[in-house]
Amino acid sequence: QAKAQVDFDPSRVAGYRLLGYENRAVADRDFRNDSVDGGEIFAGHSSTALYEVVLAPGASGVALRATVRYVDAGGATVERSAQLSAEQTTAQLSRANRRLHQDVLIAMLTDRLMTGPWSGQLTAADLQAQADAVGGRVDGDAAVGELLGLIRRSRV
């Protein structure tokens, strides 16, 4: 049982969009209601929720707070929160954590395949350039190699 909630400061965030997970949305009022099912994440696994975020012009300070709530292996409910400031963000994907870069590449590919909002702005060459950049940052990872092969073959 796992749930994640992200609260955006409207004075610092002009807009946001969750990428994927639409079918797992939990109403804000149900976040702490343990009878409302969250997602299943098994021991030793992880999941990434990606948001496209547009900061308000001149934004500084705490832009969002993310909270994760889950039931641990012993049956106890655990809740952890962290915040992210506008200063901790970057508009340059190459400056992001390498695994985040990989996750964004997957979102970009999915968006192109589904003709999503980015598909009109993101060319096949852009996607390939990001794939090459990720490949250079995450050498030797078989899953990344498979992803890069899919992108080369997809020609989307």
Buried (B, 14 or more C-beta within 10 A) or exposed (E): BBBBBBBBBEEBBEEBEEBEBEEBEBEEEBBEEEEEEBBEBEEEEEEBBBBBBEBBEEBEEBBBBBBBBBBEEEEEEEEEEEBBBBEEBEEEBEEBEBBEBBBBBBBBBBBBEEEBEBBEEBEEEEBBEBBEBBBEBBEEBEEBEEBBEEBEEBEB
